[in-house]
Amino acid sequence: MALVLGVPLGLAAGRLAWKLAASGFGVPSVVTASWPALAAVSAGTLAAAAVIATGPATFAARLHPAALLRSE
C-alpha cells in the first residue's frame, strides 16, 4: 500500500520541487520519469522487504506464546 501511494505522491512532490528549484536557477524544468525503472525499483523494494522479513518471521514462528506468557 505504501508503494501504491508513495510512488505517485513522491513523483508529484518531486516534480513540483524541481519546478520551483529550476525556476529559481533559471534552468529548464523538464522532468522525465522512466516508468520501467520505477516499476523495477518498486518490485525490488517489495522483494527486499520480503527477504529481510524472513529472519524475524522464522524466529517468531518458533516461539510458543502460551509458554512464554506462563513464564512471566
Rosetta constraint file for C-alpha pairs under 8 A:
AtomPair CA 1 CA 5 HARMONIC 6.34 0.50
AtomPair CA 2 CA 6 HARMONIC 5.41 0.50
AtomPair CA 3 CA 7 HARMONIC 5.55 0.50
AtomPair CA 3 CA 42 HARMONIC 6.84 0.50
AtomPair CA 4 CA 8 HARMONIC 7.20 0.50
AtomPair CA 5 CA 9 HARMONIC 6.18 0.50
AtomPair CA 6 CA 10 HARMONIC 5.61 0.50
AtomPair CA 7 CA 11 HARMONIC 6.06 0.50
AtomPair CA 8 CA 12 HARMONIC 6.18 0.50
AtomPair CA 9 CA 13 HARMONIC 6.05 0.50
AtomPair CA 10 CA 14 HARMONIC 5.85 0.50
AtomPair CA 11 CA 15 HARMONIC 6.03 0.50
AtomPair CA 12 CA 16 HARMONIC 6.22 0.50
AtomPair CA 13 CA 17 HARMONIC 6.06 0.50
AtomPair CA 14 CA 18 HARMONIC 6.02 0.50
AtomPair CA 15 CA 19 HARMONIC 6.12 0.50
AtomPair CA 15 CA 31 HARMONIC 6.72 0.50
AtomPair CA 16 CA 20 HARMONIC 6.30 0.50
AtomPair CA 17 CA 21 HARMONIC 6.13 0.50
AtomPair CA 18 CA 22 HARMONIC 5.73 0.50
AtomPair CA 18 CA 29 HARMONIC 6.75 0.50
AtomPair CA 18 CA 31 HARMONIC 8.00 0.50
AtomPair CA 19 CA 23 HARMONIC 6.01 0.50
AtomPair CA 19 CA 29 HARMONIC 5.30 0.50
AtomPair CA 20 CA 24 HARMONIC 6.43 0.50
AtomPair CA 21 CA 25 HARMONIC 6.43 0.50
AtomPair CA 22 CA 26 HARMONIC 5.85 0.50
AtomPair CA 22 CA 27 HARMONIC 5.18 0.50
AtomPair CA 22 CA 28 HARMONIC 6.40 0.50
AtomPair CA 22 CA 29 HARMONIC 5.54 0.50
AtomPair CA 23 CA 27 HARMONIC 6.39 0.50
AtomPair CA 23 CA 28 HARMONIC 7.52 0.50
AtomPair CA 23 CA 29 HARMONIC 7.11 0.50
AtomPair CA 33 CA 38 HARMONIC 7.80 0.50
AtomPair CA 34 CA 38 HARMONIC 6.31 0.50
AtomPair CA 35 CA 39 HARMONIC 6.09 0.50
AtomPair CA 36 CA 40 HARMONIC 6.10 0.50
AtomPair CA 37 CA 41 HARMONIC 6.13 0.50
AtomPair CA 38 CA 42 HARMONIC 6.09 0.50
AtomPair CA 39 CA 43 HARMONIC 6.10 0.50
AtomPair CA 40 CA 44 HARMONIC 5.99 0.50
AtomPair CA 41 CA 45 HARMONIC 6.04 0.50
AtomPair CA 42 CA 46 HARMONIC 6.38 0.50
AtomPair CA 43 CA 47 HARMONIC 6.19 0.50
AtomPair CA 44 CA 48 HARMONIC 5.99 0.50
AtomPair CA 45 CA 49 HARMONIC 6.11 0.50
AtomPair CA 46 CA 50 HARMONIC 6.25 0.50
AtomPair CA 47 CA 51 HARMONIC 6.27 0.50
AtomPair CA 48 CA 52 HARMONIC 6.04 0.50
AtomPair CA 49 CA 53 HARMONIC 6.03 0.50
AtomPair CA 50 CA 54 HARMONIC 6.34 0.50
AtomPair CA 51 CA 55 HARMONIC 7.84 0.50
AtomPair CA 53 CA 57 HARMONIC 6.05 0.50
AtomPair CA 54 CA 58 HARMONIC 6.03 0.50
AtomPair CA 55 CA 59 HARMONIC 6.31 0.50
AtomPair CA 56 CA 60 HARMONIC 6.06 0.50
AtomPair CA 57 CA 61 HARMONIC 6.05 0.50
AtomPair CA 58 CA 62 HARMONIC 6.58 0.50
AtomPair CA 59 CA 63 HARMONIC 6.92 0.50
AtomPair CA 63 CA 68 HARMONIC 7.85 0.50
AtomPair CA 64 CA 68 HARMONIC 6.33 0.50
AtomPair CA 65 CA 69 HARMONIC 6.05 0.50
AtomPair CA 66 CA 70 HARMONIC 6.23 0.50
AtomPair CA 67 CA 71 HARMONIC 6.32 0.50
AtomPair CA 68 CA 72 HARMONIC 6.82 0.50
